[in-house]
Amino acid sequence: MKHFSEVYAALRRRNRKQYSLLAGCSFFSVLLITAYVSMMRSPTVLSVLPEGGDSRKQVMMIFVLAVVGCGVFTTYASGLFFRNKSRETGIFLALGATRRQLKSEMTRELAILSLGSCAAGALLGAPLAWLLWQGFRLGVVDTAEMSLSFDPQAYLFALAFSAFVILMLFFLGGRSIRRTNIIDIVQESHKSEPIRDVPRWYGPVGIVLVAAGAFFGYSMPSFFVFVMHWYPPEGLSAIFYLPALIGLYMILLHTVVNGWRRKGSRYKDLISTSMMKFQGRQTVRNMLVMTLLIAGAYFGAFYTPMLGTGAMMTYDARPVDYAYHFRSDQDIPMEDEVRSMAQEYGVTLTSWAQAGGARLGVDGWEHVEQEGPLGTTWEKEYRELNSSDIFLSESAYAALTGEAVDVLPGTVAGVFDATGDGQGVFGGDATQITNTVTGQKLAVTPTEGLRSDMLFGRYVMDDGDYASITAGLPRDWLETLVFFNVEHCADTYDFAKALFYEIVDRSGPEVEQYDAYDPVRRQMSEEAGEPYSFDRDNLAAHGFERIDYAQRDSSAFRLYWQYMPQFRVLDKADFVKTTAVFLMLFIFIAIVCFAAVIVIAFTRCMTIALTNARVYDDLRHLGAPNNYLFHSVRGQIKRVFLVPILAGTGLIYAFYAMILYFNDNRLTVNELAGMGSCLTVIAAVSLLLYLVYRLTLRRVCAKLNILSPR
């Protein structure tokens, strides 16, 4: 070899495993982030995630976790690469090579490695997302709206993350050469990052901080809005989660340094524990990232079983098989037509009930927002006419439900769900009712609420009061409600779909409205000279999907059409199709996060093998038997896997339960069943991670020439 470049290239070939590890980590990180952001910014996905909705916020939150996790992981892999490379750098300097020569060679190889791996990851990210999505369509469900499209602007996120990886590599590489002390450079690869002794109270205090951080992080946004009447800036509430992050770090430190064993057994795994302590900082950082990614992955994975279990139980609990309502000026099939259609499909109706209702104005409190030096604040302002609701007479309620009620004159009873809850959207507290056509008003007193899932959100009033207040209302302010049952409901899907299509086909454009559309609110907006958010022409501007009869099988139509029927067999059979994009998105997110966890854990464990190879050789020469060496290795690998898995799984499961409880200060039967379904997901994922753990353990043992017992 006559040239410095040839010597450098020979060393590169000799250490190709280190280069492969760095390139692989960079490639995998960029690949995952690109796949995630391609899916997150896809028009297919954004069309079903309302602007500012909880689902979109959850997707963004998990994306931030994924970016942080992949960023820390890539930084760790880069630091490991340059630590291992520092010895040859120091030797070159000692032999007379100039820093300029080293910088030139390193710049060349880093440019090829970083640009190549990042470009490959960015180019393959979208195809990976597309392949996974197509796999879902082939294996789970396929609908027209699941045709996946990508937004080219999504690559800006991938480009930004790739730029971070490339700049970080060049920064760390340049720093490793700029050091002045050659001895420090040579010894860099032998330096450890030990953790000093950690007090044993770190563990209990960490648990308290995690619980406090989760509680305050979740509850402070509500405190700001409902107690302080202030809308805090985006991201401010995240500060209150910091105690949970600090507490989690303290728990991991305590686990690595002290363990959770009693004092009498703390010396049982002294050597393996000491090895982890000498590499403790990097170990704890990796375990922290893994814990956060596992928590984020489960947060996405829980969406499907929670939504599916709750929906199926709700459908089964309905007291009637078929229910639909419509504006009375519409030409919608009534009993004779429905029975005739049922006969064509071989369906027998066993009961039929119908009744009328009326849309009346109600009073309420309006939130009036004001811009101030600290942001947006709000105050409550009472309005005699604030919105509208559907009212039923007590006889109509009895006809539909079979439950006789006696509502006194001058009172109204709100209809809550079967558990007596308003689900955060219905208070049942109207005190003044207005006929918006004639202007007639009626002061009322709210009385004890009624319970019915099928009539949720409506009011029931005395027959005499109802007849008086609804006098003069035209048909477009009246509604008709129909309930009926059939024999063998599960076998009536074709009839249900035909009736649904018939209802849609015979509905006019005036009722082609979003679920939240309120004609009274629309009138108030027009009088104020302001656009009404839920007008069909304004929906897209406010992040909502426009209701379109031509898209009757789409998620947006089935979920948000104001007059969507409730047919048990149709809802159950088409549930997966209706929510397909939601389900597939969160499953995809979980896959991406779990894949990152597996790669990080595997890489960290292989690093343990490389770092401690000489230690195990010394132990072998001192007479340590194979079983002892295997037990020592297994103890370290087990901690790398087990601690983040237990911490991430336990924390997110408890956090999820806390969210469900504080929604309405209770856990419903549906929620408990959903949490039980989540345990099934945890069991399946835990089995997968256990298999990865066993594979990793075998690879590490093979690397250290330790026989792995069968």
C-alpha positions in Angstrom: 0.0 0.0 0.0 1.5 3.2 -1.2 -1.2 5.7 -0.3 -2.9 6.8 2.9 -6.3 6.2 1.3 -5.4 2.6 0.6 -4.5 2.0 4.3 -7.7 3.7 5.3 -9.8 1.6 2.9 -8.1 -1.6 4.2 -9.1 -0.7 7.8 -12.6 0.1 6.6 -12.9 -3.3 5.1 -11.6 -4.9 8.3 -14.2 -3.0 10.4 -17.0 -3.3 8.0 -19.3 -4.6 10.7 -19.1 -1.2 12.5 -19.8 0.6 9.2 -22.7 -1.8 8.5 -24.2 -1.1 12.0 -24.1 2.6 11.6 -25.4 2.5 8.0 -28.2 0.1 9.1 -29.2 2.3 12.1 -29.3 5.4 9.9 -31.2 3.7 7.2 -33.7 2.1 9.5 -34.4 5.4 11.4 -35.0 7.4 8.2 -37.1 4.5 6.8 -39.4 4.4 9.8 -39.8 8.2 10.0 -40.5 8.4 6.3 -43.0 5.6 6.3 -44.8 7.2 9.4 -44.9 10.7 8.0 -46.0 9.4 4.6 -49.0 7.8 6.2 -49.6 10.6 8.7 -49.8 13.2 5.9 -51.6 11.0 3.4 -54.8 12.7 2.1 -56.5 9.3 2.6 -55.8 9.5 6.3 -56.3 13.2 6.8 -59.8 13.0 5.2 -61.0 11.0 8.2 -59.1 12.7 10.9 -60.9 16.0 11.8 -58.7 19.1 12.1 -57.9 19.6 15.8 -59.6 16.3 16.8 -58.2 13.9 19.4 -57.3 11.3 16.8 -55.1 13.6 14.9 -53.5 14.8 18.2 -52.8 11.2 19.2 -51.1 10.5 15.8 -48.9 13.6 16.2 -48.0 12.8 19.8 -46.9 9.3 18.9 -45.0 10.7 15.9 -43.0 13.0 18.2 -42.2 10.0 20.3 -41.0 8.1 17.2 -38.8 11.0 16.1 -37.2 11.4 19.5 -36.7 7.7 19.8 -35.1 7.3 16.3 -33.1 10.4 16.8 -31.6 9.3 20.2 -31.1 5.8 18.8 -29.2 7.1 15.7 -27.1 9.4 17.9 -26.2 6.5 20.1 -25.2 4.4 17.2 -23.1 7.2 15.8 -21.4 7.8 19.2 -20.6 4.0 19.4 -19.1 4.1 15.9 -16.8 7.0 16.6 -15.7 5.6 19.9 -14.7 2.3 18.2 -13.0 4.3 15.5 -11.1 6.6 17.8 -8.3 4.0 18.4 -7.3 3.9 14.7 -7.6 7.7 14.5 -5.2 8.1 17.4 -2.7 5.7 16.0 -2.8 7.5 12.6 -2.1 10.8 14.4 0.7 9.2 16.4 2.3 7.8 13.2 2.4 11.3 11.6 -0.8 11.5 9.7 -2.3 15.0 9.6 -5.7 15.9 10.9 -6.4 17.3 7.4 -5.8 13.9 5.9 -8.0 12.1 8.4 -10.7 14.7 8.0 -10.6 14.3 4.2 -11.0 10.5 4.4 -13.6 10.6 7.1 -15.6 13.3 5.2 -15.6 11.1 2.1 -16.7 7.9 3.8 -19.3 9.7 6.0 -20.7 11.4 2.9 -21.1 8.1 1.1 -22.4 6.3 4.2 -24.8 8.9 5.4 -26.2 10.1 2.1 -26.6 6.6 0.8 -28.3 5.2 3.9 -30.6 8.2 4.4 -31.5 8.4 0.7 -32.3 4.7 0.7 -34.4 5.0 3.8 -36.3 8.0 2.4 -36.9 6.4 -1.0 -38.1 3.1 0.5 -40.2 4.7 3.3 -43.3 5.4 1.1 -43.2 2.0 -0.6 -43.0 0.4 2.8 -46.0 2.3 3.9 -47.8 1.4 0.7 -47.0 -2.4 1.0 -48.2 -2.5 4.6 -51.4 -0.7 3.7 -52.0 -3.1 0.8 -51.4 -6.0 3.1 -54.1 -4.6 5.4 -56.4 -4.2 2.4 -55.8 -7.8 1.2 -55.9 -9.4 4.6 -58.4 -7.4 6.6 -60.7 -5.1 4.7 -60.8 -3.3 1.4 -63.0 -0.3 0.5 -62.9 2.3 -2.1 -61.9 5.1 0.3 -58.8 3.0 1.4 -57.1 3.8 -1.9 -53.9 5.2 -0.5 -52.4 8.4 -1.8 -49.4 10.4 -0.6 -48.7 14.1 -0.2 -45.3 15.0 -1.7 -44.8 17.6 1.1 -44.5 14.7 3.5 -41.0 14.2 2.2 -40.1 17.6 3.7 -40.3 15.9 7.2 -38.2 13.0 5.9 -35.7 15.4 4.5 -35.5 17.3 7.8 -34.8 14.1 9.7 -32.3 12.9 7.2 -30.5 16.3 7.4 -30.4 15.9 11.2 -28.8 12.4 10.8 -26.2 13.6 8.3 -25.3 16.8 10.2 -25.1 14.9 13.5 -22.7 12.3 11.9 -20.4 15.1 10.5 -20.5 16.9 13.8 -19.5 13.9 15.8 -16.9 12.9 13.2 -15.3 16.3 13.2 -15.3 16.5 17.0 -13.5 13.2 17.2 -10.6 14.5 15.0 -10.4 17.9 16.5 -9.3 16.6 19.9 -5.7 17.6 20.7 -4.6 14.9 23.1 -3.6 11.8 21.1 -3.7 9.6 24.2 -7.3 10.6 25.0 -8.2 9.7 21.4 -6.6 6.3 21.6 -8.2 5.5 24.9 -11.6 6.7 23.9 -12.8 3.2 22.8 -12.0 1.9 26.3 -13.8 4.5 28.2 -17.0 3.5 30.0 -19.9 5.6 31.1 -20.5 4.4 34.6 -23.4 5.6 36.8 -22.5 6.6 40.3 -24.3 5.1 43.2 -28.0 5.9 43.2 -29.9 6.1 46.4 -32.5 3.4 46.9 -35.2 6.0 47.3 -34.9 6.8 43.6 -37.3 3.9 42.8 -40.2 4.8 45.1 -39.9 8.5 44.4 -39.7 7.8 40.6 -43.0 5.9 40.8 -44.6 8.9 42.7 -43.3 11.3 40.0 -44.6 9.2 37.2 -48.1 9.0 38.7 -48.1 12.7 39.5 -46.8 13.7 36.0 -49.4 11.5 34.3 -52.2 13.0 36.4 -51.2 16.6 36.1 -50.3 16.3 32.5 -53.7 14.9 31.6 -55.7 17.1 33.9 -54.1 20.6 33.5 -55.5 21.3 30.0 -59.0 20.9 31.5 -58.0 23.0 34.5 -56.9 25.8 32.2 -60.0 25.7 30.1 -62.8 25.1 32.6 -61.4 26.7 35.8 -59.2 29.5 34.5 -61.3 30.1 31.3 -58.1 30.2 29.3 -57.0 28.3 26.2 -53.3 27.7 26.7 -50.8 27.7 23.8 -50.3 24.4 22.0 -47.6 22.4 23.8 -47.8 24.2 27.1 -49.7 21.3 28.7 -46.9 18.9 27.7 -44.6 20.6 30.3 -46.7 19.0 33.1 -45.8 15.6 31.8 -42.1 16.3 32.6 -42.3 14.9 36.2 -43.4 11.6 34.7 -40.4 11.6 32.3 -38.0 12.4 35.2 -39.7 9.8 37.4 -39.3 7.2 34.7 -35.6 8.0 34.3 -35.2 7.6 38.1 -37.0 4.2 38.0 -34.7 3.0 35.2 -31.6 4.3 37.0 -32.7 2.5 40.2 -33.3 -0.7 38.2 -29.9 -0.7 36.5 -27.8 0.3 39.6 -29.7 -1.2 42.5 -32.3 -3.5 41.2 -35.4 -4.3 43.1 -34.1 -7.2 45.1 -33.9 -7.2 48.8 -30.5 -6.4 50.5 -29.8 -10.0 51.2 -29.9 -11.0 47.5 -28.4 -7.9 45.9 -25.0 -9.8 45.3 -26.6 -12.6 43.4 -25.9 -11.1 40.0 -23.0 -8.9 41.0 -20.9 -9.2 37.8 -23.7 -8.7 35.3 -25.1 -5.8 37.3 -21.6 -4.2 37.5 -21.2 -4.6 33.7 -24.4 -2.7 33.2 -23.4 0.0 35.6 -20.1 0.6 33.7 -22.2 1.2 30.5 -25.0 2.6 32.6 -25.7 6.0 30.9 -26.1 4.6 27.5 -28.1 1.7 28.8 -30.5 3.8 30.7 -30.9 6.2 27.7 -31.8 3.3 25.4 -34.2 1.8 27.9 -35.9 5.2 28.3 -36.4 5.5 24.6 -37.6 1.9 24.4 -40.1 2.6 27.2 -41.5 5.7 25.5 -41.8 3.9 22.1 -43.5 0.9 23.7 -46.0 3.2 25.5 -46.6 5.0 22.2 -47.0 1.8 20.3 -49.5 0.4 22.8 -51.4 3.7 22.8 -51.9 3.2 19.1 -52.5 -0.5 19.4 -55.3 -0.1 22.0 -57.4 2.0 19.6 -58.6 -1.0 17.6 -59.8 -3.3 20.5 -61.3 -0.4 22.5 -63.2 0.9 19.5 -64.2 -2.5 18.3 -65.3 -4.0 21.6 -67.2 -0.9 22.7 -69.0 -0.6 19.3 -70.0 -4.3 19.2 -71.4 -4.2 22.8 -73.3 -1.0 22.0 -74.9 -2.6 18.9 -75.9 -5.7 20.8 -77.4 -3.6 23.6 -79.8 -1.7 21.4 -83.4 -2.5 22.3 -84.5 -2.4 18.7 -83.1 -3.9 15.5 -83.9 -1.0 13.2 -84.2 2.7 13.9 -84.3 5.7 11.6 -85.5 9.3 11.7 -86.1 11.9 9.1 -87.4 15.4 8.6 -91.1 15.2 8.1 -91.0 17.0 4.7 -89.0 14.2 3.2 -90.5 11.3 1.2 -89.0 8.5 3.2 -90.4 4.9 3.2 -93.0 4.3 5.9 -94.6 1.1 7.3 -96.3 -0.2 4.2 -93.3 0.3 1.9 -90.9 -1.1 4.5 -93.1 -4.2 5.0 -93.3 -4.7 1.2 -89.6 -4.4 0.8 -89.0 -6.8 3.7 -91.3 -9.3 2.0 -89.2 -9.1 -1.1 -86.1 -10.1 0.9 -87.9 -12.7 3.0 -87.8 -10.7 6.2 -90.6 -10.7 8.7 -91.3 -7.6 10.9 -92.3 -8.4 14.4 -93.0 -4.9 15.7 -93.4 -1.4 14.4 -93.4 1.9 16.3 -93.4 5.5 15.0 -93.8 8.9 16.5 -93.3 12.5 15.7 -90.9 15.1 17.2 -90.2 18.8 16.8 -87.1 20.9 16.5 -87.4 23.8 19.0 -85.0 26.4 20.1 -83.5 26.2 23.6 -81.6 28.6 25.8 -78.1 28.1 27.0 -74.7 29.5 27.8 -72.5 30.6 25.0 -68.7 30.7 25.3 -67.6 34.2 24.2 -63.9 34.2 23.4 -61.6 37.2 23.8 -58.0 37.8 22.7 -55.7 39.1 25.5 -52.0 39.5 26.3 -51.9 35.9 27.6 -53.8 34.4 24.7 -57.5 33.4 24.3 -59.8 33.6 27.2 -63.6 33.0 27.4 -66.6 33.9 29.5 -70.0 32.5 29.7 -72.9 34.5 28.3 -76.5 33.5 28.7 -78.7 33.5 25.7 -82.5 32.9 25.6 -82.0 31.3 22.1 -78.7 29.5 21.8 -79.4 26.4 19.8 -82.0 23.8 19.0 -82.9 20.3 20.1 -85.5 17.6 19.2 -88.5 17.4 21.6 -90.9 14.5 22.0 -94.3 14.4 23.8 -94.5 11.9 26.6 -96.9 9.8 24.6 -94.5 9.7 21.7 -91.7 8.6 24.0 -94.0 5.8 25.4 -94.9 4.7 21.9 -91.3 4.4 20.9 -89.8 2.8 24.0 -92.8 1.1 25.6 -92.0 3.0 28.8 -94.8 5.1 30.2 -93.6 8.4 31.7 -95.4 11.3 33.4 -93.8 14.6 32.7 -95.5 17.4 34.5 -96.7 20.6 32.7 -94.0 23.2 32.8 -91.1 20.7 33.0 -88.9 18.8 30.6 -86.9 15.6 30.9 -83.6 15.2 29.0 -82.9 11.8 27.6 -79.4 10.6 28.5 -77.7 7.3 27.5 -78.5 4.0 29.2 -76.1 4.7 32.0 -77.5 8.2 32.7 -74.5 10.0 31.2 -74.6 13.0 28.8 -71.3 11.9 27.2 -70.0 15.5 27.6 -72.3 16.8 24.8 -75.7 16.9 26.4 -76.7 18.5 29.7 -80.5 18.3 29.6 -80.7 21.7 31.4 -82.9 23.7 29.1 -85.1 26.3 30.9 -86.7 28.1 28.0 -88.1 26.7 24.8 -88.8 28.7 21.7 -90.9 28.0 18.6 -88.6 29.7 16.1 -91.3 30.1 13.5 -94.1 31.6 15.6 -91.9 33.1 18.3 -93.8 31.5 21.1 -91.8 30.8 24.3 -92.3 28.5 27.2 -90.4 28.6 30.5 -89.7 25.1 31.8 -87.9 23.4 34.7 -85.6 20.5 34.0 -86.6 17.4 35.9 -85.1 14.0 36.4 -83.6 12.7 33.2 -84.7 9.6 31.2 -82.4 6.9 29.9 -82.4 5.6 26.3 -79.5 5.1 23.9 -81.8 5.2 20.9 -83.3 8.7 21.9 -80.1 10.1 23.4 -79.9 13.9 23.3 -83.6 14.6 23.0 -86.1 16.1 25.4 -89.5 14.8 26.6 -92.3 17.1 27.7 -96.0 17.1 28.7 -98.4 16.3 25.9 -100.3 19.5 26.4 -97.2 21.7 26.5 -95.9 19.9 23.3 -99.1 20.6 21.4 -99.1 24.2 22.5 -95.4 25.0 21.7 -95.3 23.2 18.4 -98.5 24.8 17.0 -97.7 26.5 13.7 -94.4 24.6 13.0 -94.0 23.7 9.3 -93.1 20.2 8.3 -89.4 21.0 7.8 -89.2 21.7 11.6 -90.8 18.4 12.5 -89.3 14.9 12.6 -90.6 11.4 12.3 -88.9 8.6 14.3 -89.3 4.9 13.4 -88.4 1.8 15.5 -89.0 -1.8 14.3 -87.8 -5.3 15.0 -87.4 -8.3 12.7 -87.1 -12.1 13.0 -83.6 -13.4 12.7 -82.0 -10.0 12.6 -78.5 -11.4 11.8 -79.8 -12.8 8.5 -81.3 -9.5 7.2 -78.2 -7.7 5.9 -79.3 -7.5 2.3 -82.6 -6.0 3.4 -80.9 -3.5 5.8 -78.6 -2.3 3.0 -81.4 -1.9 0.5 -83.5 0.1 3.0 -80.5 2.3 3.8 -79.9 3.0 0.2 -83.6 3.7 -0.4 -83.6 6.2 2.5 -80.5 8.0 1.1 -81.9 8.0 -2.4 -85.1 9.6 -1.3 -83.5 12.2 1.0 -83.3 15.7 -0.5 -80.3 18.0 -0.6 -81.7 20.1 2.2 -80.9 17.3 4.7 -77.5 16.4 3.2 -76.0 17.8 6.4 -73.2 17.1 8.9 -74.3 15.6 12.3 -73.6 18.9 14.1 -75.6 21.0 11.8 -78.2 23.2 13.7 -80.6 25.4 11.7 -81.0 27.8 14.7 -77.2 28.3 15.0 -77.2 28.8 11.3 -79.8 31.5 11.5 -77.9 33.2 14.4 -74.7 33.2 12.3 -76.5 34.7 9.3 -78.0 37.5 11.5 -74.5 38.2 12.8 -73.1 38.3 9.3 -70.8 35.4 10.0 -70.3 32.2 8.0 -71.8 29.1 9.7 -69.1 26.5 10.3 -71.3 23.5 9.6 -72.8 24.7 6.3 -71.9 22.2 3.6 -69.8 24.8 1.7 -67.8 25.7 4.9 -67.1 22.2 6.2 -63.8 21.7 4.3 -62.5 25.0 5.5 -62.9 23.9 9.1 -61.3 20.5 8.6 -64.5 18.4 8.3 -65.4 16.0 5.5 -68.3 17.2 3.3 -71.4 15.0 3.4 -72.1 13.6 0.0 -74.9 11.2 -1.0 -72.7 9.8 -3.7 -70.3 8.6 -0.9 -72.9 6.8 1.1 -70.5 4.0 2.0 -67.6 6.2 3.1 -66.5 6.6 6.7 -67.4 10.2 6.8 -71.0 9.6 5.6 -71.7 6.6 7.8 -70.3 8.4 10.9 -71.4 12.0 10.4 -74.6 12.2 8.4 -77.2 13.8 10.5 -80.0 11.3 9.6 -77.9 8.2 9.5 -80.1 5.2 10.3 -79.2 2.7 13.1 -79.6 -0.8 11.7 -78.0 -3.3 14.0 -77.0 -5.9 11.3 -75.7 -3.2 8.9 -73.7 -1.4 11.6 -72.1 -4.7 12.9 -71.3 -6.1 9.5 -69.9 -2.9 8.1 -68.1 -1.7 11.2 -64.6 -2.6 10.0 -65.4 -1.0 6.6 -66.7 2.1 8.1 -63.7 2.6 10.5 -61.1 0.9 8.2 -58.9 3.9 7.8 -58.9 4.7 11.5 -58.1 1.1 12.4 -55.4 0.6 9.8 -53.7 3.9 10.7 -53.3 3.1 14.4 -52.2 -0.5 13.6 -49.6 0.9 11.2 -48.4 3.3 13.9 -48.1 0.4 16.4 -46.1 -1.7 13.9 -43.6 1.2 13.2 -43.0 1.9 16.9 -42.6 -1.8 17.9 -40.2 -2.3 15.0 -38.1 0.6 16.3 -38.2 -1.0 19.8 -37.0 -4.3 18.4 -34.1 -2.7 16.4 -33.0 -0.6 19.4 -33.1 -3.5 21.8 -31.2 -5.8 19.4 -28.6 -3.2 18.7 -28.0 -2.4 22.3 -27.7 -6.1 23.2 -25.2 -6.7 20.4 -23.2 -3.7 21.7 -23.1 -5.3 25.2 -21.5 -8.4 23.5 -18.9 -6.3 21.7 -18.1 -4.1 24.8 -17.8 -7.0 27.3 -16.2 -9.6 25.0 -12.8 -9.2 26.8 -14.5 -9.4 30.2 -16.1 -12.7 29.4 -12.8 -14.0 28.0 -11.1 -13.2 31.3 -13.9 -14.9 33.2 -13.6 -18.0 31.1 -9.8 -18.0 31.7 -10.4 -17.7 35.4 -12.4 -20.9 35.3 -16.0 -19.6 35.1 -18.2 -22.4 33.7 -20.4 -21.9 30.7 -23.6 -21.9 32.7 -22.3 -19.0 34.8 -21.4 -17.0 31.7 -24.7 -17.7 30.1 -26.6 -16.7 33.3 -24.6 -13.4 33.4 -25.3 -12.6 29.7 -29.0 -13.5 30.1 -29.3 -11.2 33.1 -28.1 -8.2 31.1 -30.2 -9.0 28.0 -33.2 -9.6 30.1 -32.9 -6.2 31.8 -32.6 -4.5 28.4 -35.8 -6.1 27.2 -37.8 -6.8 30.4 -37.5 -3.4 32.2 -38.7 -1.2 29.3 -41.4 -3.7 28.4 -42.8 -3.9 31.9 -42.5 -0.1 32.4 -43.9 0.9 29.1 -46.8 -1.6 29.2 -47.7 -0.9 32.8 -47.6 2.8 32.5 -49.6 3.1 29.3 -52.2 0.6 30.5 -52.7 2.6 33.8 -52.7 5.9 31.9 -55.3 4.6 29.5 -57.5 3.5 32.4 -57.1 6.9 34.0 -58.2 8.7 30.8 -61.3 6.5 30.6 -62.1 7.0 34.2 -61.7 10.8 34.2 -63.8 11.2 31.0 -67.0 10.8 33.2 -65.6 9.7 36.6 -66.4 6.1 36.1 -65.5 3.0 34.0 -68.5 1.7 32.0 -69.0 -2.0 31.2 -68.0 -1.3 27.6 -64.8 0.3 28.7 -63.9 -2.5 31.0 -64.5 -5.0 28.2 -62.3 -2.9 26.0 -59.5 -2.9 28.6 -59.9 -6.7 28.7 -59.4 -6.8 24.9 -56.3 -4.7 25.3 -54.9 -7.3 27.6 -55.2 -9.8 24.7 -53.1 -7.4 22.5 -50.5 -7.1 25.3 -50.3 -10.9 25.5 -49.8 -11.2 21.8 -47.2 -8.4 21.6 -45.4 -9.8 24.7 -45.1 -13.2 23.0 -43.5 -11.5 19.9 -41.1 -9.5 22.0 -40.2 -12.7 24.0 -39.3 -14.5 20.7 -37.2 -11.5 19.7 -35.5 -11.7 23.2 -34.7 -15.4 22.7 -33.3 -14.8 19.3 -31.2 -11.8 20.5 -29.9 -13.9 23.4 -28.7 -16.6 21.1 -27.0 -14.2 18.8 -25.2 -12.5 21.7 -24.1 -15.9 23.1 -22.9 -16.9 19.7 -20.9 -13.7 19.5 -19.3 -14.4 22.9 -18.7 -18.1 22.2 -21.0 -19.1 25.0 -23.1 -22.2 24.6 -26.8 -21.4 24.9 -28.8 -24.2 26.7 -31.8 -25.5 24.8 
